[in-house]
Amino acid sequence: MTAILLIRHGLTDAINQYVAGTGEGTPLNAEGRAQVARLSARLRDVRMTAVLSSPLIRTRETAEAIAQVHHLPVEIVAGLTEFEFGEWTGRPFRELDADPEWQRFNRVRGLTRPPGGELMLDVQQRAVTALLEAAATYPGGRVVVVSHADVIRAALMYFLGIPLDLVHRLEIAPASVSIVTIDPNGAVVRRVNGDNADEAR
Protein backbone atom coordinates (compact mmCIF):
# COMPACT_ATOMS: atom_id res chain seq x y z
CA MET A 1 0.00 0.00 0.00
CA THR A 2 1.33 3.44 -0.95
CA ALA A 3 0.22 6.49 1.02
CA ILE A 4 -0.14 9.67 -1.02
CA LEU A 5 -0.11 12.96 0.91
CA LEU A 6 -1.84 15.52 -1.33
CA ILE A 7 -0.68 18.95 -0.21
CA ARG A 8 -1.89 22.25 -1.60
CA HIS A 9 0.76 24.97 -1.84
CA GLY A 10 0.79 27.75 0.75
CA LEU A 11 -0.99 31.08 0.48
CA THR A 12 -0.22 33.47 -2.40
CA ASP A 13 -1.38 36.97 -3.26
CA ALA A 14 -3.57 35.49 -6.01
CA ILE A 15 -5.87 33.47 -3.75
CA ASN A 16 -9.37 35.02 -3.73
CA GLN A 17 -8.04 37.90 -5.88
CA TYR A 18 -7.21 36.70 -9.39
CA VAL A 19 -6.75 33.56 -11.48
CA ALA A 20 -3.08 32.62 -11.17
CA GLY A 21 -3.46 29.53 -13.34
CA THR A 22 -0.34 28.40 -15.17
CA GLY A 23 1.00 31.93 -15.59
CA GLU A 24 4.57 32.76 -14.61
CA GLY A 25 5.20 34.08 -11.12
CA THR A 26 2.80 34.00 -8.16
CA PRO A 27 5.20 32.78 -5.47
CA LEU A 28 4.21 32.18 -1.86
CA ASN A 29 3.63 35.35 0.13
CA ALA A 30 4.90 35.87 3.69
CA GLU A 31 1.88 34.17 5.25
CA GLY A 32 2.19 31.29 2.78
CA ARG A 33 5.85 30.77 3.68
CA ALA A 34 4.89 30.75 7.37
CA GLN A 35 2.14 28.18 6.67
CA VAL A 36 4.60 25.95 4.86
CA ALA A 37 7.17 26.26 7.65
CA ARG A 38 4.55 25.12 10.17
CA LEU A 39 3.48 22.26 7.91
CA SER A 40 7.08 21.15 7.41
CA ALA A 41 7.57 21.07 11.18
CA ARG A 42 4.43 18.94 11.63
CA LEU A 43 5.65 16.54 8.95
CA ARG A 44 9.16 16.29 10.37
CA ASP A 45 8.60 12.87 11.95
CA VAL A 46 6.56 11.39 9.08
CA ARG A 47 8.68 8.95 7.09
CA MET A 48 8.70 9.98 3.42
CA THR A 49 9.84 8.12 0.34
CA ALA A 50 9.57 10.88 -2.26
CA VAL A 51 8.39 14.44 -2.78
CA LEU A 52 6.65 15.28 -6.07
CA SER A 53 5.60 18.74 -7.21
CA SER A 54 3.81 20.67 -9.90
CA PRO A 55 6.28 22.73 -11.97
CA LEU A 56 4.95 26.12 -10.81
CA ILE A 57 6.90 28.26 -8.36
CA ARG A 58 4.32 28.25 -5.54
CA THR A 59 4.25 24.46 -5.46
CA ARG A 60 8.02 24.12 -5.84
CA GLU A 61 8.59 26.45 -2.89
CA THR A 62 6.19 24.40 -0.78
CA ALA A 63 7.68 21.07 -1.85
CA GLU A 64 11.27 22.22 -1.34
CA ALA A 65 10.56 23.31 2.24
CA ILE A 66 9.13 19.87 3.05
CA ALA A 67 11.78 17.92 1.13
CA GLN A 68 14.65 19.79 2.75
CA VAL A 69 13.68 18.56 6.20
CA HIS A 70 13.79 14.96 4.93
CA HIS A 71 16.88 15.38 2.74
CA LEU A 72 14.97 14.38 -0.37
CA PRO A 73 15.03 15.83 -3.89
CA VAL A 74 11.89 17.37 -5.38
CA GLU A 75 10.64 15.53 -8.46
CA ILE A 76 8.78 17.78 -10.91
CA VAL A 77 5.73 16.10 -12.46
CA ALA A 78 4.00 17.93 -15.31
CA GLY A 79 0.71 16.10 -14.71
CA LEU A 80 0.37 17.82 -11.34
CA THR A 81 0.39 21.36 -12.73
CA GLU A 82 -2.44 23.83 -12.26
CA PHE A 83 -5.69 23.87 -14.23
CA GLU A 84 -5.10 25.62 -17.56
CA PHE A 85 -7.52 28.56 -17.46
CA GLY A 86 -6.52 29.90 -20.87
CA GLU A 87 -7.71 33.47 -21.47
CA TRP A 88 -8.91 33.77 -17.87
CA THR A 89 -5.35 33.50 -16.53
CA GLY A 90 -4.39 36.65 -14.62
CA ARG A 91 -7.91 38.12 -14.58
CA PRO A 92 -9.39 39.36 -11.27
CA PHE A 93 -12.33 37.37 -9.93
CA ARG A 94 -14.36 40.57 -9.58
CA GLU A 95 -14.25 40.95 -13.38
CA LEU A 96 -14.94 37.31 -14.12
CA ASP A 97 -17.98 37.20 -11.85
CA ALA A 98 -19.93 39.17 -14.48
CA ASP A 99 -18.94 36.80 -17.32
CA PRO A 100 -21.76 34.30 -18.14
CA GLU A 101 -19.20 31.74 -19.33
CA TRP A 102 -17.34 31.95 -16.01
CA GLN A 103 -20.65 31.48 -14.19
CA ARG A 104 -21.38 28.42 -16.34
CA PHE A 105 -17.88 27.09 -15.67
CA ASN A 106 -18.59 27.18 -11.95
CA ARG A 107 -22.05 25.61 -12.31
CA VAL A 108 -21.26 22.95 -14.92
CA ARG A 109 -17.58 22.26 -14.33
CA GLY A 110 -17.63 18.86 -15.99
CA LEU A 111 -18.62 20.20 -19.41
CA THR A 112 -17.35 23.79 -19.58
CA ARG A 113 -13.95 24.57 -21.05
CA PRO A 114 -12.35 27.96 -20.30
CA PRO A 115 -11.58 29.88 -23.51
CA GLY A 116 -8.21 28.53 -24.61
CA GLY A 117 -8.05 26.27 -21.56
CA GLU A 118 -8.70 22.66 -20.61
CA LEU A 119 -11.65 20.70 -19.32
CA MET A 120 -11.59 19.64 -15.69
CA LEU A 121 -11.99 16.08 -16.97
CA ASP A 122 -8.57 16.49 -18.61
CA VAL A 123 -7.15 17.77 -15.33
CA GLN A 124 -8.64 14.80 -13.52
CA GLN A 125 -7.20 12.32 -16.00
CA ARG A 126 -3.65 13.66 -15.79
CA ALA A 127 -3.74 14.08 -12.01
CA VAL A 128 -5.05 10.58 -11.31
CA THR A 129 -2.57 9.14 -13.82
CA ALA A 130 0.27 10.90 -11.99
CA LEU A 131 -0.87 9.53 -8.63
CA LEU A 132 -1.26 5.97 -9.91
CA GLU A 133 2.21 6.19 -11.46
CA ALA A 134 3.61 7.46 -8.15
CA ALA A 135 2.02 4.53 -6.31
CA ALA A 136 3.50 2.09 -8.85
CA THR A 137 6.94 3.73 -8.63
CA TYR A 138 7.01 3.76 -4.82
CA PRO A 139 5.07 0.66 -3.68
CA GLY A 140 4.69 0.62 0.08
CA GLY A 141 6.04 4.15 0.35
CA ARG A 142 4.78 7.52 1.58
CA VAL A 143 4.78 10.05 -1.20
CA VAL A 144 4.23 13.78 -0.76
CA VAL A 145 2.49 15.34 -3.77
CA VAL A 146 2.34 19.16 -3.83
CA SER A 147 -0.21 20.56 -6.25
CA HIS A 148 -3.12 22.99 -6.61
CA ALA A 149 -6.65 23.14 -5.20
CA ASP A 150 -8.57 22.15 -8.33
CA VAL A 151 -6.05 19.46 -9.25
CA ILE A 152 -6.31 17.91 -5.79
CA ARG A 153 -10.10 18.22 -5.87
CA ALA A 154 -10.23 16.53 -9.28
CA ALA A 155 -8.19 13.56 -8.04
CA LEU A 156 -10.15 13.19 -4.81
CA MET A 157 -13.46 13.40 -6.68
CA TYR A 158 -12.34 10.57 -8.95
CA PHE A 159 -11.44 8.35 -6.00
CA LEU A 160 -14.64 9.29 -4.13
CA GLY A 161 -16.91 8.93 -7.17
CA ILE A 162 -18.16 12.54 -6.96
CA PRO A 163 -19.31 14.27 -10.18
CA LEU A 164 -17.06 17.14 -11.26
CA ASP A 165 -20.00 19.57 -11.27
CA LEU A 166 -19.96 19.35 -7.46
CA VAL A 167 -16.36 20.58 -7.26
CA HIS A 168 -17.13 23.35 -4.78
CA ARG A 169 -18.35 20.87 -2.19
CA LEU A 170 -14.72 19.99 -1.40
CA GLU A 171 -12.64 22.57 0.43
CA ILE A 172 -8.89 22.34 -0.17
CA ALA A 173 -7.23 25.09 1.87
CA PRO A 174 -3.69 26.40 1.39
CA ALA A 175 -1.09 24.10 2.99
CA SER A 176 -3.75 21.47 3.75
CA VAL A 177 -3.09 17.72 3.68
CA SER A 178 -5.40 15.18 2.09
CA ILE A 179 -4.46 11.50 2.19
CA VAL A 180 -5.17 8.68 -0.25
CA THR A 181 -3.82 5.14 0.03
CA ILE A 182 -3.45 3.07 -3.12
CA ASP A 183 -2.91 -0.67 -3.41
CA PRO A 184 -3.69 -3.33 -6.04
CA ASN A 185 -7.33 -3.41 -4.86
CA GLY A 186 -7.88 0.30 -5.45
CA ALA A 187 -7.72 3.59 -3.58
CA VAL A 188 -9.08 4.70 -0.21
CA VAL A 189 -9.45 8.37 0.74
CA ARG A 190 -8.30 8.64 4.35
CA ARG A 191 -8.46 12.40 4.88
CA VAL A 192 -9.62 15.53 3.07
CA ASN A 193 -8.34 19.05 3.81
CA GLY A 194 -6.58 18.17 7.06
CA ASP A 195 -3.89 20.14 8.84
CA ASN A 196 -1.44 17.30 9.50
CA ALA A 197 -0.63 13.76 8.39
CA ASP A 198 -1.29 11.58 11.44
CA GLU A 199 -3.03 8.87 9.40
CA ALA A 200 0.08 8.43 7.26
CA ARG A 201 2.54 7.77 10.08
C-alpha positions in Angstrom: 0.0 0.0 0.0 1.3 3.4 -0.9 0.2 6.5 1.0 -0.1 9.7 -1.0 -0.1 13.0 0.9 -1.8 15.5 -1.3 -0.7 19.0 -0.2 -1.9 22.3 -1.6 0.8 25.0 -1.8 0.8 27.7 0.8 -1.0 31.1 0.5 -0.2 33.5 -2.4 -1.4 37.0 -3.3 -3.6 35.5 -6.0 -5.9 33.5 -3.7 -9.4 35.0 -3.7 -8.0 37.9 -5.9 -7.2 36.7 -9.4 -6.8 33.6 -11.5 -3.1 32.6 -11.2 -3.5 29.5 -13.3 -0.3 28.4 -15.2 1.0 31.9 -15.6 4.6 32.8 -14.6 5.2 34.1 -11.1 2.8 34.0 -8.2 5.2 32.8 -5.5 4.2 32.2 -1.9 3.6 35.3 0.1 4.9 35.9 3.7 1.9 34.2 5.3 2.2 31.3 2.8 5.8 30.8 3.7 4.9 30.7 7.4 2.1 28.2 6.7 4.6 25.9 4.9 7.2 26.3 7.6 4.5 25.1 10.2 3.5 22.3 7.9 7.1 21.1 7.4 7.6 21.1 11.2 4.4 18.9 11.6 5.6 16.5 8.9 9.2 16.3 10.4 8.6 12.9 11.9 6.6 11.4 9.1 8.7 9.0 7.1 8.7 10.0 3.4 9.8 8.1 0.3 9.6 10.9 -2.3 8.4 14.4 -2.8 6.7 15.3 -6.1 5.6 18.7 -7.2 3.8 20.7 -9.9 6.3 22.7 -12.0 5.0 26.1 -10.8 6.9 28.3 -8.4 4.3 28.3 -5.5 4.3 24.5 -5.5 8.0 24.1 -5.8 8.6 26.5 -2.9 6.2 24.4 -0.8 7.7 21.1 -1.8 11.3 22.2 -1.3 10.6 23.3 2.2 9.1 19.9 3.0 11.8 17.9 1.1 14.7 19.8 2.7 13.7 18.6 6.2 13.8 15.0 4.9 16.9 15.4 2.7 15.0 14.4 -0.4 15.0 15.8 -3.9 11.9 17.4 -5.4 10.6 15.5 -8.5 8.8 17.8 -10.9 5.7 16.1 -12.5 4.0 17.9 -15.3 0.7 16.1 -14.7 0.4 17.8 -11.3 0.4 21.4 -12.7 -2.4 23.8 -12.3 -5.7 23.9 -14.2 -5.1 25.6 -17.6 -7.5 28.6 -17.5 -6.5 29.9 -20.9 -7.7 33.5 -21.5 -8.9 33.8 -17.9 -5.4 33.5 -16.5 -4.4 36.6 -14.6 -7.9 38.1 -14.6 -9.4 39.4 -11.3 -12.3 37.4 -9.9 -14.4 40.6 -9.6 -14.2 41.0 -13.4 -14.9 37.3 -14.1 -18.0 37.2 -11.9 -19.9 39.2 -14.5 -18.9 36.8 -17.3 -21.8 34.3 -18.1 -19.2 31.7 -19.3 -17.3 32.0 -16.0 -20.6 31.5 -14.2 -21.4 28.4 -16.3 -17.9 27.1 -15.7 -18.6 27.2 -12.0 -22.1 25.6 -12.3 -21.3 23.0 -14.9 -17.6 22.3 -14.3 -17.6 18.9 -16.0 -18.6 20.2 -19.4 -17.4 23.8 -19.6 -13.9 24.6 -21.1 -12.3 28.0 -20.3 -11.6 29.9 -23.5 -8.2 28.5 -24.6 -8.0 26.3 -21.6 -8.7 22.7 -20.6 -11.7 20.7 -19.3 -11.6 19.6 -15.7 -12.0 16.1 -17.0 -8.6 16.5 -18.6 -7.1 17.8 -15.3 -8.6 14.8 -13.5 -7.2 12.3 -16.0 -3.7 13.7 -15.8 -3.7 14.1 -12.0 -5.1 10.6 -11.3 -2.6 9.1 -13.8 0.3 10.9 -12.0 -0.9 9.5 -8.6 -1.3 6.0 -9.9 2.2 6.2 -11.5 3.6 7.5 -8.1 2.0 4.5 -6.3 3.5 2.1 -8.8 6.9 3.7 -8.6 7.0 3.8 -4.8 5.1 0.7 -3.7 4.7 0.6 0.1 6.0 4.2 0.3 4.8 7.5 1.6 4.8 10.0 -1.2 4.2 13.8 -0.8 2.5 15.3 -3.8 2.3 19.2 -3.8 -0.2 20.6 -6.2 -3.1 23.0 -6.6 -6.7 23.1 -5.2 -8.6 22.1 -8.3 -6.1 19.5 -9.3 -6.3 17.9 -5.8 -10.1 18.2 -5.9 -10.2 16.5 -9.3 -8.2 13.6 -8.0 -10.2 13.2 -4.8 -13.5 13.4 -6.7 -12.3 10.6 -9.0 -11.4 8.3 -6.0 -14.6 9.3 -4.1 -16.9 8.9 -7.2 -18.2 12.5 -7.0 -19.3 14.3 -10.2 -17.1 17.1 -11.3 -20.0 19.6 -11.3 -20.0 19.3 -7.5 -16.4 20.6 -7.3 -17.1 23.4 -4.8 -18.4 20.9 -2.2 -14.7 20.0 -1.4 -12.6 22.6 0.4 -8.9 22.3 -0.2 -7.2 25.1 1.9 -3.7 26.4 1.4 -1.1 24.1 3.0 -3.7 21.5 3.7 -3.1 17.7 3.7 -5.4 15.2 2.1 -4.5 11.5 2.2 -5.2 8.7 -0.3 -3.8 5.1 0.0 -3.5 3.1 -3.1 -2.9 -0.7 -3.4 -3.7 -3.3 -6.0 -7.3 -3.4 -4.9 -7.9 0.3 -5.5 -7.7 3.6 -3.6 -9.1 4.7 -0.2 -9.5 8.4 0.7 -8.3 8.6 4.3 -8.5 12.4 4.9 -9.6 15.5 3.1 -8.3 19.1 3.8 -6.6 18.2 7.1 -3.9 20.1 8.8 -1.4 17.3 9.5 -0.6 13.8 8.4 -1.3 11.6 11.4 -3.0 8.9 9.4 0.1 8.4 7.3 2.5 7.8 10.1 
